[in-house]
């Protein structure tokens, strides 16, 4: 399979109870309607079906987060009411954006939850071949997205 390009990112390192945790976190630009975009970081979550933002991030984008919930989402920590909006997302390397799309995102009704916004599989894993290269040494320990 021939790839159009690769996006290569370093893992974000966390220490949890003395154990090193590497998380695939990427910088993204998020924009809602005609409001100013915000730069944020999101966890590329291979275990998430959907993308999820906290109420705080939703408010920063100019979304009315106080309206009636559209649904509940369920995960490993339980469930939470959410509203759904289409958010324009862009990411790439440096100032060069390789992915730009408007995708549905769920916005929780809770402040600070999720602590790290999640970028779910849909549509990212349809458009990219994603490689989590955690077992490699040195500067090869990265996660890579190759455009299909």
C-alpha positions as CSV (number, residue, x, y, z in Angstrom):
1,X,0.0,0.0,0.0
2,X,1.4,3.4,-0.9
3,X,0.9,6.2,1.6
4,X,0.4,9.8,0.7
5,X,2.3,11.1,3.7
6,X,3.1,10.4,7.3
7,X,2.4,12.5,10.4
8,X,4.8,11.5,13.2
9,X,4.3,12.6,16.8
10,X,6.2,12.0,20.1
11,X,4.3,10.5,22.9
12,X,3.4,12.7,25.9
13,X,5.0,11.2,29.0
14,X,3.1,10.9,32.3
15,X,4.2,9.3,35.6
16,X,1.3,7.6,37.3
17,X,2.1,5.9,40.7
18,X,5.8,5.7,39.7
19,X,5.0,4.1,36.3
20,X,5.8,5.8,33.0
21,X,2.7,6.1,30.8
22,X,3.0,7.2,27.2
23,X,0.0,8.8,25.6
24,X,-0.6,9.6,21.9
25,X,-1.6,13.3,22.2
26,X,-1.7,15.6,19.2
27,X,-2.2,19.3,18.8
28,X,-5.4,20.2,17.0
29,X,-7.2,23.3,15.9
30,X,-10.9,23.2,16.7
31,X,-13.5,25.6,15.3
32,X,-17.2,25.9,15.8
33,X,-19.4,27.8,13.3
34,X,-17.8,31.3,12.6
35,X,-16.2,31.6,16.1
36,X,-12.5,32.0,16.5
37,X,-10.6,28.6,16.4
38,X,-8.8,27.4,19.5
39,X,-5.6,25.3,19.7
40,X,-6.0,22.3,22.0
41,X,-4.5,18.9,22.5
42,X,-6.4,15.6,22.1
43,X,-5.7,12.0,23.0
44,X,-5.8,9.8,19.9
45,X,-7.9,7.2,21.5
46,X,-8.0,3.9,19.6
47,X,-10.5,2.6,22.2
48,X,-13.1,5.3,21.7
49,X,-15.8,5.1,19.1
50,X,-16.5,8.8,19.2
51,X,-14.7,12.1,19.9
52,X,-15.4,13.7,23.3
53,X,-14.8,17.2,24.7
54,X,-15.5,18.6,28.1
55,X,-18.0,21.3,28.8
56,X,-15.1,23.7,29.4
57,X,-13.7,23.2,25.9
58,X,-17.2,23.4,24.4
59,X,-17.8,26.7,26.1
60,X,-14.4,27.9,24.8
61,X,-15.6,27.1,21.3
62,X,-18.8,29.1,21.8
63,X,-21.2,26.2,22.2
64,X,-24.3,26.5,24.3
65,X,-23.5,23.7,26.8
66,X,-26.4,24.5,29.1
67,X,-29.0,23.2,26.7
68,X,-30.8,19.9,27.1
69,X,-28.6,16.8,26.5
70,X,-29.0,15.0,23.2
71,X,-27.9,11.6,24.6
72,X,-25.7,9.8,27.1
73,X,-22.3,8.3,26.3
74,X,-21.0,5.2,28.1
75,X,-17.4,4.4,28.8
76,X,-15.1,2.7,31.3
77,X,-15.9,5.3,34.0
78,X,-19.7,5.1,33.6
79,X,-22.0,7.3,31.6
80,X,-22.5,11.0,31.2
81,X,-25.1,13.2,29.4
82,X,-23.8,14.9,26.2
83,X,-24.7,17.3,23.5
84,X,-23.5,16.7,20.0
85,X,-22.1,19.3,17.6
86,X,-20.2,19.3,14.4
87,X,-16.7,20.8,15.0
88,X,-14.2,21.6,12.4
89,X,-10.9,20.0,13.2
90,X,-7.4,20.5,11.7
91,X,-4.1,18.9,12.4
92,X,-0.8,18.2,10.8
93,X,2.9,18.9,11.3
94,X,3.9,22.4,12.2
95,X,1.8,24.9,10.4
96,X,0.9,22.5,7.6
97,X,-2.5,20.9,8.1
98,X,-2.9,17.5,6.6
99,X,-6.3,16.7,7.9
100,X,-9.2,19.1,7.9
101,X,-12.8,18.0,8.4
102,X,-16.0,18.8,10.2
103,X,-16.7,15.9,12.5
104,X,-19.4,15.1,15.1
105,X,-18.1,15.6,18.7
106,X,-19.9,14.9,21.9
107,X,-19.6,17.6,24.6
108,X,-20.1,16.5,28.2
109,X,-22.3,18.3,30.6
110,X,-19.4,18.2,33.2
111,X,-16.6,20.6,33.6
112,X,-13.1,19.0,33.3
113,X,-14.5,15.6,32.1
114,X,-12.9,14.2,30.2
115,X,-9.7,15.6,31.6
116,X,-8.0,15.0,28.2
117,X,-10.3,15.4,25.2
118,X,-10.5,12.2,23.2
119,X,-10.2,12.0,19.4
120,X,-12.1,8.7,18.6
121,X,-11.6,6.3,15.8
122,X,-14.4,7.8,13.6
123,X,-13.3,9.2,11.1
124,X,-9.6,9.3,11.8
125,X,-9.0,5.6,11.5
126,X,-10.9,5.5,8.2
127,X,-8.5,8.1,6.7
128,X,-5.2,7.1,8.3
129,X,-3.3,3.9,9.0
130,X,-2.3,4.5,12.6
131,X,0.9,2.9,14.1
132,X,1.6,3.0,17.8
133,X,5.4,2.4,17.9
134,X,5.8,2.3,21.7
135,X,8.2,-0.7,21.7
136,X,10.8,1.0,19.5
137,X,13.9,2.8,21.0
138,X,14.9,6.4,21.1
139,X,13.5,8.8,18.5
140,X,11.7,5.9,16.7
141,X,9.3,5.7,19.7
142,X,6.5,7.7,18.1
143,X,3.0,7.2,16.9
144,X,2.5,7.7,13.1
145,X,-0.5,8.5,11.0
146,X,-0.2,7.6,7.3
147,X,-2.9,9.0,5.0
148,X,-4.6,6.1,3.2
